């Protein structure tokens, strides 16, 4: 269940960050409200996750997966270009998260 909370936290943070651009400096009410609600949900779910998953591990997963998903959302819906170095960098981030979860004894598994 804790990884479900973490997944919801990640997805909510991606939605919040995507709508942050649409909020245009919080000058547009609708996107600003979606952004704020998404961030509140993200932090709430992250706090539930931290009951059993170590903070460093949860944050590494949250930020690493979030970076990749936000870059993908920006590529799909905002026209952001991703070159080879950007994709290699994101692959290294994902690899780091996988190494931590699969091989580290600090994950609490």
N, C-alpha and C positions, 0 to 999 in steps of 0.2 A: 504494500500500500504506500510505503514511503517513496518508492520510485515513481508511483503514479502522481503523488503530490509534486514531486520534482518535475515530472513531465508537464504537468499543468502550469507550474511556475515558469518553466522555460517558454512554453507556448504563450502564456499571458505576457511575459516580458517581450517576446517578439512582436506581439500585437501592439503593446504599448509603445515600443520603439518605432514601429512602422507608422503608427498614428501620430507620434511625436513630430515627424516631418510634416504630416498633413495639418497638424495643429498650427503650424506657421507662427511659432513663437507664442503659442497659446492665444492667438487672436481669432481663432475659429472655434466656436463653442462646441459643436458636435464632436469633431476629432479630439479636442482637448478633454472632453468628458470621457471618451473611449480610452484615451491614453491614461488618464488618472485612474479609472476603474481597473484597467488592465494591470497597471503597476501595483495597485493595492492588492489585487488577486495574486499577482506574482509573489509579492513579499509575504503575504499570508501563507500561501502554499509552501514557500521556501521555509518559513518559520516552522511549519508542521514537519517538514522534511528533516530539519535539524534536531528533532527529538531523538532520532536514532542514527542518522548518517552524520559522520564527522563533518564539521564546518568546511574544512579545506577541500575535502572530497566533493561535497555537495556543490560548493561554489565553483570548483574546477569544472564539474560536469555542466552546471548551469551556464557559466560564462562561455565555456568551449562550444557546447552545442548551440547556445544562443548566437554566438558570433557567426557560425556557419548558416544557421537558419535566417538570421537577419540579412546576411549577405545574399542569400538565395532570394529572399523576399524583395530586397532592393533590386536585384537583377531582374526578377520576374515582373515587378509592378512599378518600378521607378526608373528603369532604363540604365541602372548602374552597370558599368562594364567590369568584368572580372578577367584579368590577365593571368597568365601562367604563374607568375610569382604569388599572386593573391590566392590562387587555388592550391598551390603547393603549401603555402603558409597555413591555410585552413586545414589541409590534410594532416599537417604536422600537429596542429592543435587537437584534432580528433584522435590522432595516434597517441598523443600524450594522455588524453583522457582515458583511452582504452588501456594503455599501459598501467595507469594508476588503478583502474578498476579490476583489471585481470591479474595483475602481478604484485601489487602493493599490499603489505600486511596492515597498512594504516587505514584501509577502507572499512574495517570492522566486520567483514564477512565471516 
